[in-house]
Amino acid sequence: MSAFAFLLFCAQACLIQ
């Protein structure tokens, strides 16, 4: 997994929590 994809995934997780 690329760092960019990881950042996008983290952003989504933070927004939906």
VMD Tcl script that draws the C-alpha trace (Angstrom):
set ca {
  {0.00 0.00 0.00}
  {1.36 3.42 -0.94}
  {1.72 6.16 1.64}
  {-0.68 8.34 -0.35}
  {-3.38 5.67 -0.30}
  {-2.81 5.17 3.43}
  {-3.29 8.89 4.07}
  {-6.53 8.91 2.09}
  {-7.79 5.87 4.02}
  {-6.89 7.49 7.35}
  {-8.67 10.69 6.37}
  {-11.84 8.75 5.57}
  {-11.67 6.83 8.85}
  {-11.21 10.08 10.79}
  {-14.20 11.68 9.03}
  {-16.62 8.77 9.56}
  {-15.77 8.13 13.19}
}
mol new
graphics top color blue
foreach p $ca { graphics top sphere $p radius 0.5 }
foreach p [lrange $ca 0 end-1] q [lrange $ca 1 end] { graphics top cylinder $p $q radius 0.2 }
display resetview
